Amino acid sequence: MSPCNPDLVHAQRGGVVESFHRGAIAIVDGDGTLVQSLGDIARPIFPRSACKVLQALPLVASGADQAFGLDDAELALACASHGGEPGHTATAASLLAKAGLDASALECGAHWPGNDAALKALARVADAPGVLHNNCSGKHAGFVCVGCLMARAAGREPAEFVRGYIGADHPVMREVTAALAAATGADLAHAPVGTDGCSIPTYAIPLRQLAHGFARVATGHGLSDGHARAARRLRQAVAASPFHVAGTGRFDTRVMQRLGERVFCKVGAEGVYCAALPEQGLGVAIKMDDGNNARAAEVVMAAVIEARVALSDDERHFMRGFSDAALINWNGIEVGRLQASAGLRAALAP
């Protein structure tokens, strides 16, 4: 943790701050100019699932979306960390079927649905979850589609060609990594590299460069024609089908249902959040030092959207429900608040 990072979120109870959540923010425009920053934005961090839209660029740039007739829901799912609800798993299966394969092609591993209702419903009828329930199954299905198009061009058998696509040296993953590098401008060949929860490589990238990647998603500036077209198409797909990028009750889905194409936002594990703000031509990257997602990272992203996006009074009230949220106990009693810190509010103020 960087000692210079400010406290961005306060959990208050009984009139005192019970917990401080510290972190860093970078806001960058499409040309790479730093518009605003708080904390250490030069430290490389693993973006985890926050960068899925960047990893999905080859799905559209390659023409695989058109070759397999993918719709908005399927493209949104390729950018998703979904809750494993039936609508998610059915869409992942449809995405694979259009490429001529099934769930056996996925190498993301299986876990129980993140959505509580979906988990309980599945547990009543099954002893274990399948790979389609993995929150990354849509992203991986998108990778498989890219591989199937490559196989078609090479005259190879698709199922055989895509096998091992999670490896860094596989042609599919090389294309995905190249897209991530091109969007962020990061030298991934020399970046720290780890293994993500879904088994693909994850590269550590400074927040400033990560924010620049999302500014490019917002504007198309600095991207190849194919990647710029892909970024625009993916943003449109997610705005048209926001349920598929997260799920029932989730921050990303709720915000994009309300604000549409004005905001593309995506959570990642360990307190990472990124956003593209097309009307402002900005990209945002957030990292919470304590890795807190559902509490702290959402509060910070909500405060950034309040400050940077043109909102109606009703929309501002909606977003304030995330950036200044009541803490409710099991008896339905308000016991405190989870709030953007005064320092964060002041820093973001026009």
C-alpha positions, 0 to 999 in steps of 0.5 A: 500500500502506498503511504501517500494514498488519501482516505476516500471512503468513511464507514460511520457509526455512532457519529464517528468514523469506524473504518477508513478506506484509502486508495488512488484515482486517475482521470485521463482524457483521450489524448493521455492528459491527466485531468485529475488524480489522487494518490499513487497512480504510478504503482502497477496494479492488476486490473483484474476483471475491470479491463474486460472490455479491453480484452473483448476488443478482438471479438469485434475487431476481428469480425467474429461478432458478425461472423457468428451473428452475436447480439447485444446481450452476447457482446455485453456478456463478453465484457461481464462479471455476471452473477450466474443467473439463468439469463447469464448462463443461457446467453453464454451457452448461446454465444458458444453455440453460434460458434459451433461449440459448447461449454466443454470448450471453456477453461475458466473453471466452475464456481457457484453463482454470485447471485444469491437467488441463482445460487439457491435455485441451482443448489436445489437441483444440482450438486455442483455448478458448471463452467457457465456459472463462472462470472467470467464465462461470457468473456471466455466464450468471447475468447472461444469465438475469436479462436473459432474464427482464427481456426476457420481462417487457418483451415483448422478444427475449431475445438482443437484449435481453441484448446489451451486458449488461456495460455499466454502463448496461445494465438487467442491470448496473444491477440487479447494481450496485444489489445490490452497493451495497445489500449493502455500503452503499457509495455506488458512484455516487461510488466509484472504478470500473475494468473487471474481467477479465471486462469488467464494472464493478468498484467500489472498496469499503472492507474494512469495508463489504465485510465487512458485505456478507458478514455480511448474506449470512450473516444476512440482516440489513439486506437486502431480503426478496428479497435475504435469500432469495437469499443463503440460497439461494445459500449452500445451493446452494454448500454442496450443490455446492462443486465448481462454485464453484471446482474440483478441489483448490481452497481454496474447494471443499475447505473448503466440501466439508468444512465445508458451510454453516458457511462460504461463502468466495470468492477474488478476484484481487489478494489479496482473500478474503471469507467469510460465517460464518452460525453466527457471523453474521459477514462477513470481508474480506481484502486482501493488499497484494502481491496474493498469492492462492494463497499468502498470502490462503488462509493468512489465510482459513484462520487466520480460519476456525480462529479463528472457526468451531467445528471438531472436532479433525479439522476443525482439523487439516484447516484447519491444513494451509492456515494452516501449509503445508509448502513442497515442492520438485520432488524432494518435499523439504520446504524451508520453510513458509508460515505465518500470522504469530505476530502474526496468530495472536495477534490472532485468538485468543479 
